[in-house]
Structures are given as structure tokens and as C-alpha cells.
Amino acid sequence: MQGENPNLIEYGPIVYDEVMKRNILDIDEEADEIKYTTKAMFTFNRHKSVNVSSSDKVTMLNPAYVGTILMLSSLPPNFMQKYGNISCNEKKFPELNLICKTLKSKRPPVLREGAKEGVYLLSMFQKINNTIHGPYTVNRGVKNITLLGDTTSYMGERVQQIWGSESCNSVRGTDTITWPPLVTPLPFVSTFIGDLCRSLQADYDSDISIHGMTGSKFVMKERVWYLNESQCYCPVVNKKVECLPLGLVDLSKCQEAPVIFSEPHFLHGDVELLTYARGLKPVENLHSTYIVIEPHTGVPLSGAKKSQLNMKLTKQPVDLLSNVSEGYFPLVWCEEGSTPTLKVVGLSYQTMRSVRLAMFLQRLPLIVGIYMVSVSLFLCKNTRSKVEPTRSMIRSTLMSSDQQPYNYSHRPPRWHTNAFERFQRM
């Protein structure tokens, strides 16, 4: 390390096919919630990846080593100065044999042993491959369709203990898989990301057409990072709130590792981040997270979650880190998402339409009953208003006949005239 700022070159993409399975653990009819876990399996897709060769050399920061040093840096300064440069060399430091064996048996999940002794293989996402995540609980939307897919708890907690306020700790937002119908146009949608232990918002951008269906596109924009002004996502150091630069969030408590999250190429981040990490070029269309939702059914037509993992590089009293430039060092950025085929989207679309129709048919007898009662009351009211005058006239006639006999001499004179005229003609 010569103390210069890093000059970065993007290498990739390295593509993996992801298959996610959900295992339903429980259904709470009263709370209208489903409890489940997820399991993601990744398989390397050589055809869609760059031409990777075993002889290719990629120089990157060693996150396992740097992460360990950063965690040890919280100890008293004398500890790092005394033990920071000690290695697990049995010949050089035989007294550390027991400690080194213990450390080897408790390797970080990103490391595994290589073919040669003392050489380890690094995998950033090994710990999430073929492992169970959760449990989550989400709303079924049976009682309230607008709450369909809304995450209500994560890891058994409805309010986490990660951030600095109850608002930021509250588990809320959809599970990114199930979306409610957009009954009315929304200015933004919220999703809960378990890997980040927090919710993120995407603002409405435009309507686009996918497979002949119109969908509402929501994009994560710079406004999301303004939420850090509330300081609830800022780490507390020595009982003092210290916010990171705009566009960064510390995941140390969430991931139990010194990892910092951002958008790819520090999109929407502070300009100082690009001054330190040279070679990055953030582009909105390439690096922004988005989701496209069919508004009538809530079926996702397309989407991509894009994230970048970084580490804070600081000078430490060890040989390898004693002369480094300090800043936020990007490690890797990834895109997780897809655009389902027309067959898959069509099947989901028809299924959701069928579910909506079934829910409507369940309410149809009630709707018909209310309609029939309303019509009956209306007809009854109209009939009563027409009959009452007739009864009044009859009642009046009967009263007259009871009080006084009918006098034939009171017949209309025209009747007599008509009869006489007819007699004369005969």
C-alpha cells in the first residue's frame, strides 16, 4: 500500500441462476398472516458470464482480513500494537498454537479452505447460498386487499433492535415478491429488505409496456438517502451519533460484520465518495433499483435490486494497513432480479384475476340481496303512493252515501240532454 487512492476497474458480470423456495410454517387466520422461510440456491451460469479463466488475476481488498482488523481496532490501542502483526505460524509463535487452531475452526462464513494449506478461498455470497432465511410474516390480504404482501415481522420481531428509533426499526413494506393491486396510483411503494434490516422506498417513475401489459415503474431515487437526516440509521460511536456520507448505510449490527451498503458506483451518493474511489461512473439506468407492477393484479412484470458492498479503509498499527489512504472502498456490486417470460407472467396474471373473481363471487350473494331489498323497498314505496289517493276517494264516497241517499235528480243535465236527443233520432 503506497497511500494512494484506489483506481477501480469493473470486472464482470459473473452470473448465477437463482432459485428461491418459500416454506410456509404457519397460517394465522385471525391476524390474516402467513409465516414462512426462504431458501435461495445459486448455480453458476458460465454462458452468461464473462470468459473467466483460472489464470485471470484480480486484485481486490481482502475483506476477511480488513474486517477482522477493523473489529479488533475497537479494543485498546496497545492490543493492536502488540498483537496486530502476529501470524499463526507454529514455528515462529508456538505459544499461539491453541489459539490458532481455535481461529481456524471458527472461520468467517466467507472463507473456506483451499487445496493448499494456509490458502483460503473467498466467497462473498457463500453464506447465503442454500441457506434458510427468516422467518418472515406477511399479510395475506384476505381481510384487506391493500395489505397483501406487507411484511409484519422479521426474525420474530415486529420492531427490531438495530437502529436508533422505533420508526426505523419497524418492519414494514412488501416482501418484494407479492404486491397488492394498485387500486389508486401511488407516489411510492415500500419494500422490506432482510439483508439490510430496513425498508426502502421506490418512487413512481412512469408507465411502461412489458409483454403487451402496461405496468407502473417505481425507481429508488436520491430521496431515499435523505432519511438519514433523522439520524436513526446513523451508527453511534462513543455515545455520539456519527452519520456516514450521503448514500451509505452501516450494516455492522445487521450483518454482524463491518460492511457498508450503497447503490452501485455510489449512485446518489456524496461526491466525495467518487473522489476517493476513482474509476466509478454512476448511471441511473444501469445502477438504479426498480420494480414494475401490473396495477390491476399486483403481479410484478420486472424488477431488479442493485446493491454494492463497501468497507471503510483506515490506517491501523499493522504492517499491511499502516500506509493506506482512508476512505470507503468498494468491494463488489450485484444485481438481483429478472423479467419473467410471457408464459410465467400470463399464468400469474390469470391466477390473480381468478382469485379476484372468486373473492368477488363470494360477495355476490350479499350484493344481490342488498339490491333486491332496495328494489323491493322502492317498489313498495311507489305502490303505496299510488293507492292511497284511491282509498281516500272511496272513503269520501262511502261517507256521503251513509249520510244522505243518492238523489237521482242531481244527475248531470248533459246526461238528460243526450238521452232526449237519442230518443228523437229513433
Phi, psi and omega in degrees: 000122183258006178082012179268159175290145182291143174248107191263144175233128180284131180237125180145190010273154170255113191257136175233138173275130183249131174240118182250134178240142176247131179248112182284125181263325185199153175234120180259103183294320183292315180278351181059048184229152174244135177252129183208166172238160178241154178218116182255135178238127183250133177234130183294129179253098185291327185290327181268353181269166175294162181290089183275131178240148179294343180269353178293135179248124179239120180266123180215168178291142177275097186293329180294314181291310181297320179297319178296316180297319180296322179290323179287339182293344177284348177282170178306143184305326182297333181294312181294321180293329183272321187244359186298327183261006179281135178245163180279070177252108185297328180285321183278323180230072182297334181291346180263011185302313182294317180296319181294322178296323178294318179295321180294327180282347180237053180291152173299150182296347180275354183245147169213156186292142177265189181291327180262146179293134180085357178251127184242150177261136182255130176224114185294329187244018180297324185291342180258356181277124176060036178236156183272136179239145180115202010279156174248155166233134180229156179284139180279338180078013180286316180278327180218105187297334181289346179262005182303127177081001182287126180286128182250340176203156178219129182056037177079006182239131172272335174231117183282175178238041185258312189259185190269000179210160181294326180299313181284336179277344182294134178275116182205159183105159181289168180272013180070358180251314183248132181232143176282159174299141179274081184303317174236147179303133182253143177287336179199164174233154181242143176229147176258126181252111182297324180294339180256350182058034181200168177263149176232152180244144175237129183272148176299134182245306183189172172260130179231162181252128177227124182056034179079003179249138180275130180232154177268123182263128177243134186234138175284122185242182186299334182302330182303321185283347176290343179297339179294344179295338177285351176069002182285340177262003182272138178290154178253120180241120181054045178064022179231133180285123179234102182282143176282166176302156180305132179100002181236149173219133183278123181255020184302314180286326181290313184261355183055040178204150182284067183249141179240130183263145173206175170280158182305140179058026180057037176303137181064015181263175179297143181299330181298332179296321179283335177292324179282307182269092182283149179101352179273142180222091180292132178231127185303310184292332183270329192243002182269146175277139183209165175213138177245123186241131172287117193293329186282330183244340184082009180287126177287123180272332180193158178181157178205129174256119185242128184217158179228136178258134183226165174226145177275118182263121180227158178290136181228155180283051174229158187301316186288336186240018182279342184224050180256154172281139186267134180171187181262114189261117177290138178256305184200148171234148186222156177236125180239117181164184181191169170242103184302153178291165180300324181296315180292314180296317180298319179295316179296320181298312181294323179297314180294323177296320179295320178297316179298319179295318179297319178295324178292319181294330177296328180269352185300314179302320179295318180296316180296319179299315178298320180295315182295319178297318180297316179296319180297316178297322180295314180294321180297319180295317180294320180296318180297321181291333179276328186278325185303319178298323180296316179298322180295321181290320180294317180300320180294321180294318181295320179297322180292320182289329179286328184278330187207132179296153182290133182255108184294340180289349181269012178297152181301136182298333180294329179295317178297319181296318180295321181292319180296317180298320179293323181293318180297323182290330180288000000 
